[in-house]
């Protein structure tokens, strides 16, 4: 399970590794070009993935 959780840490890098995929202006969202809201979306996605990673890899101590 721990090894599968490490894949969650790689996803943000893969999503932002190839700029030609997202280096464009259209479509715009709330007036922001695609490039900017794509990057902002990855910030939020990365936070969620890190939370999931921590939950999956945390050692449970029964008290």
DSSP file (Angstrom, degrees, kcal/mol; ACC not computed):
  #  RESIDUE AA STRUCTURE BP1 BP2  ACC     N-H-->O    O-->H-N    N-H-->O    O-->H-N    TCO  KAPPA ALPHA  PHI   PSI    X-CA   Y-CA   Z-CA
    1    1 A X     >        0   0    0      0, 0.0     4,-1.7     0, 0.0     5,-0.1   0.000 360.0 360.0 360.0 -36.7    0.0    0.0    0.0
    2    2 A X  H  >  +     0   0    0      1,-0.2     4,-1.2     2,-0.2    55,-0.1   0.890 360.0  51.7 -64.5 -39.1    2.8    2.4    0.8
    3    3 A X  H  > S+     0   0    0      1,-0.2     4,-0.7     2,-0.2     3,-0.4   0.894 108.6  50.9 -65.9 -39.3    4.4    2.0   -2.6
    4    4 A X  H >> S+     0   0    0      1,-0.2     3,-0.7     2,-0.2     4,-0.5   0.838 104.7  58.6 -66.0 -32.0    1.1    2.8   -4.3
    5    5 A X  H >X S+     0   0    0     -4,-1.7     3,-1.0     1,-0.2     4,-0.5   0.807  94.7  64.6 -68.1 -28.5    0.8    5.9   -2.1
    6    6 A X  H >X S+     0   0    0     -4,-1.2     3,-1.0    -3,-0.4     4,-0.7   0.797  89.6  66.8 -65.1 -26.7    4.1    7.2   -3.5
    7    7 A X  H XX S+     0   0    0     -3,-0.7     4,-1.4    -4,-0.7     3,-0.8   0.842  90.6  64.2 -61.5 -31.9    2.4    7.4   -6.9
    8    8 A X  H <X S+     0   0    0     -3,-1.0     4,-0.5    -4,-0.5    -1,-0.3   0.819  99.0  53.4 -61.2 -30.1    0.3   10.2   -5.5
    9    9 A X  H << S+     0   0    0     -3,-1.0     4,-0.4    -4,-0.5    -1,-0.3   0.714 106.9  51.9 -77.6 -20.2    3.4   12.3   -5.0
   10   10 A X  H XX S+     0   0    0     -3,-0.8     4,-2.1    -4,-0.7     3,-0.5   0.771  90.5  77.4 -85.7 -28.0    4.4   11.9   -8.6
   11   11 A X  H 3X S+     0   0    0     -4,-1.4     4,-2.5     1,-0.2     5,-0.2   0.867  90.4  52.3 -55.4 -44.6    1.1   13.0  -10.2
   12   12 A X  H 3X S+     0   0    0     -4,-0.5     4,-1.1     1,-0.2    -1,-0.2   0.880 110.5  49.4 -61.6 -35.3    1.6   16.8   -9.6
   13   13 A X  H <> S+     0   0    0     -3,-0.5     4,-0.8    -4,-0.4     3,-0.4   0.918 111.9  47.5 -67.9 -42.2    5.0   16.6  -11.4
   14   14 A X  H >< S+     0   0    0     -4,-2.1     3,-0.6     1,-0.2     4,-0.5   0.897 109.4  54.9 -64.9 -39.6    3.6   14.7  -14.3
   15   15 A X  H 3< S+     0   0    0     -4,-2.5    -1,-0.2     1,-0.2    -2,-0.2   0.748 120.5  29.6 -66.4 -24.6    0.6   17.2  -14.6
   16   16 A X  H 3< S+     0   0    0     -4,-1.1    -1,-0.2    -3,-0.4    -2,-0.2   0.321  95.9  92.0-116.4   6.5    2.9   20.2  -14.8
   17   17 A X  S << S+     0   0    0     -4,-0.8     2,-0.7    -3,-0.6    -2,-0.1   0.804  82.8  51.4 -74.8 -30.5    6.0   18.6  -16.5
   18   18 A X    >   -     0   0    0     -4,-0.5     3,-1.8     1,-0.2     4,-0.5  -0.799  64.1-174.5-114.1  89.1    5.1   19.3  -20.1
   19   19 A X  G >> S+     0   0    0     -2,-0.7     4,-1.6     1,-0.3     3,-1.1   0.783  76.5  70.8 -57.0 -31.9    4.2   23.0  -20.5
   20   20 A X  G 34 S+     0   0    0      1,-0.2    -1,-0.3     2,-0.2    -2,-0.0   0.772  91.7  62.6 -58.9 -20.3    3.1   22.8  -24.2
   21   21 A X  G <4 S+     0   0    0     -3,-1.8    -1,-0.2     1,-0.2    -2,-0.2   0.880 121.8  17.6 -68.2 -37.1    0.0   20.9  -22.9
   22   22 A X  T <4 S+     0   0    0     -3,-1.1     2,-1.7    -4,-0.5    -2,-0.2   0.296  90.6 111.2-120.9   8.8   -1.3   23.9  -20.9
   23   23 A X     <  +     0   0    0     -4,-1.6     2,-0.3    11,-0.1    -1,-0.1  -0.560  57.7  97.5 -87.5  75.5    0.6   26.9  -22.4
   24   24 A X        -     0   0    0     -2,-1.7    11,-1.5     1,-0.1    -3,-0.0  -0.967  69.2-132.4-153.8 164.1   -2.4   28.5  -24.0
   25   25 A X        +     0   0    0     -2,-0.3     9,-1.7     9,-0.2     2,-0.3   0.820  67.1 104.6 -92.3 -34.7   -4.8   31.3  -23.3
   26   26 A X        +     0   0    0      7,-0.2     2,-0.1     8,-0.1     7,-0.1  -0.757  58.8  43.0-101.1 146.3   -8.2   29.7  -24.1
   27   27 A X  S    S-     0   0    0     -2,-0.3     2,-0.3     5,-0.1    -3,-0.1   0.539  77.7-158.8 -82.9 151.3  -10.4   28.5  -22.5
   28   28 A X        -     0   0    0      5,-0.2     2,-0.5    -2,-0.1     5,-0.2  -0.692   4.9-157.8 -94.2 148.5  -10.6   31.2  -19.9
   29   29 A X  B >  S-A   32   0A   0      3,-2.4     3,-1.9    -2,-0.3     8,-0.0  -0.975  78.5 -17.6-129.0 116.2  -12.3   30.7  -16.5
   30   30 A X  T 3  S-     0   0    0     -2,-0.5    -1,-0.1     1,-0.3     3,-0.1   0.844 129.6 -53.6  55.1  36.1  -13.5   33.7  -14.7
   31   31 A X  T 3  S+     0   0    0      1,-0.3     2,-0.4     0, 0.0    -1,-0.3   0.363 112.3 122.4  83.6  -5.3  -11.3   35.9  -16.9
   32   32 A X  B <   -A   29   0A   0     -3,-1.9    -3,-2.4     1,-0.1    -1,-0.3  -0.764  65.8-117.2 -91.0 132.4   -8.2   33.9  -16.2
   33   33 A X    >>  -     0   0    0     -2,-0.4     4,-1.9    -5,-0.2     3,-0.7  -0.245  30.3-105.9 -61.8 157.2   -6.3   32.3  -19.1
   34   34 A X  H 3> S+     0   0    0     -9,-1.7     4,-2.5     1,-0.2     5,-0.3   0.861 116.8  61.4 -52.7 -42.5   -6.1   28.5  -19.1
   35   35 A X  H 3> S+     0   0    0    -11,-1.5     4,-1.7     1,-0.2    -1,-0.2   0.904 107.9  42.9 -54.2 -45.5   -2.4   28.6  -18.2
   36   36 A X  H <> S+     0   0    0     -3,-0.7     4,-2.4     1,-0.2    -1,-0.2   0.922 116.0  44.3 -72.7 -44.6   -3.1   30.3  -14.9
   37   37 A X  H  X S+     0   0    0     -4,-1.9     4,-2.1     2,-0.2    -1,-0.2   0.798 110.7  56.2 -75.2 -22.9   -6.1   28.4  -13.7
   38   38 A X  H  X S+     0   0    0     -4,-2.5     4,-1.8    -5,-0.3    -1,-0.2   0.930 110.4  45.1 -66.2 -45.2   -4.5   25.1  -14.7
   39   39 A X  H  X S+     0   0    0     -4,-1.7     4,-1.3    -5,-0.3    -2,-0.2   0.917 114.0  49.0 -63.7 -43.4   -1.6   25.9  -12.5
   40   40 A X  H  X S+     0   0    0     -4,-2.4     4,-1.7     1,-0.2    -1,-0.2   0.880 107.8  54.9 -64.4 -37.9   -3.9   27.0   -9.6
   41   41 A X  H  X S+     0   0    0     -4,-2.1     4,-2.7     1,-0.2    -1,-0.2   0.889 105.0  53.7 -62.2 -38.1   -5.9   23.8  -10.0
   42   42 A X  H  X S+     0   0    0     -4,-1.8     4,-2.6     2,-0.2    -1,-0.2   0.813 102.7  57.5 -68.6 -28.7   -2.8   21.8   -9.6
   43   43 A X  H  X S+     0   0    0     -4,-1.3     4,-1.9     2,-0.2    -1,-0.2   0.943 112.1  41.1 -62.9 -45.9   -2.0   23.6   -6.3
   44   44 A X  H  X S+     0   0    0     -4,-1.7     4,-2.0     2,-0.2    -2,-0.2   0.902 115.5  49.9 -68.8 -41.5   -5.4   22.5   -4.9
   45   45 A X  H  X S+     0   0    0     -4,-2.7     4,-2.6     1,-0.2    -2,-0.2   0.907 109.8  51.9 -62.7 -41.6   -5.1   19.0   -6.4
   46   46 A X  H  X S+     0   0    0     -4,-2.6     4,-2.6     1,-0.2     5,-0.2   0.898 107.4  52.1 -63.4 -40.8   -1.6   18.7   -4.9
   47   47 A X  H  X S+     0   0    0     -4,-1.9     4,-2.0     1,-0.2    -1,-0.2   0.920 112.0  46.5 -61.0 -42.8   -2.9   19.7   -1.4
   48   48 A X  H  X S+     0   0    0     -4,-2.0     4,-2.2     2,-0.2    -2,-0.2   0.905 112.6  49.7 -65.9 -41.1   -5.6   17.0   -1.7
   49   49 A X  H  X S+     0   0    0     -4,-2.6     4,-2.6     2,-0.2    -2,-0.2   0.883 109.8  50.9 -66.2 -38.2   -3.1   14.4   -2.9
   50   50 A X  H  X S+     0   0    0     -4,-2.6     4,-2.6     2,-0.2    -1,-0.2   0.905 109.8  50.3 -65.7 -40.4   -0.7   15.1   -0.1
   51   51 A X  H  X S+     0   0    0     -4,-2.0     4,-2.2    -5,-0.2    -2,-0.2   0.910 112.5  46.9 -61.6 -42.0   -3.5   14.8    2.5
   52   52 A X  H  X S+     0   0    0     -4,-2.2     4,-2.1     2,-0.2    -2,-0.2   0.897 111.2  52.0 -65.9 -40.9   -4.5   11.5    1.0
   53   53 A X  H  X S+     0   0    0     -4,-2.6     4,-2.0     2,-0.2    -2,-0.2   0.925 110.4  48.0 -60.8 -45.8   -0.9   10.3    1.0
   54   54 A X  H  X S+     0   0    0     -4,-2.6     4,-1.3     1,-0.2    -1,-0.2   0.910 111.6  50.4 -62.9 -42.0   -0.5   11.2    4.6
   55   55 A X  H  < S+     0   0    0     -4,-2.2    -1,-0.2     1,-0.2    -2,-0.2   0.872 113.3  46.1 -64.3 -36.0   -3.7    9.4    5.5
   56   56 A X  H  < S+     0   0    0     -4,-2.1    -1,-0.2     1,-0.2    -2,-0.2   0.800 119.4  38.3 -77.0 -28.7   -2.6    6.3    3.7
   57   57 A X  H  < S+     0   0    0     -4,-2.0    -2,-0.2    -5,-0.2    -1,-0.2   0.489  84.3 116.7-104.0  -3.5    1.0    6.2    5.1
   58   58 A X     <  -     0   0    0     -4,-1.3     2,-0.4    -5,-0.2    -4,-0.0  -0.440  67.4-123.8 -67.0 134.3    0.3    7.2    8.6
   59   59 A X        -     0   0    0     -2,-0.2     2,-0.5     1,-0.0    -1,-0.1  -0.662  23.2-135.2 -79.3 130.7    1.2    4.5   11.1
   60   60 A X        -     0   0    0     -2,-0.4     2,-0.6     2,-0.0    -1,-0.0  -0.744  16.1-164.0 -90.7 129.4   -1.7    3.7   13.3
   61   61 A X        -     0   0    0     -2,-0.5     2,-0.5     2,-0.0    -2,-0.0  -0.953  10.4-147.3-114.5 114.5   -1.1    3.4   17.0
   62   62 A X              0   0    0     -2,-0.6    -2,-0.0     1,-0.1     0, 0.0  -0.690 360.0 360.0 -81.0 127.2   -3.8    1.6   19.0
   63   63 A X              0   0    0     -2,-0.5    -1,-0.1     0, 0.0    -2,-0.0   0.391 360.0 360.0-104.7 360.0   -4.0    3.0   22.5
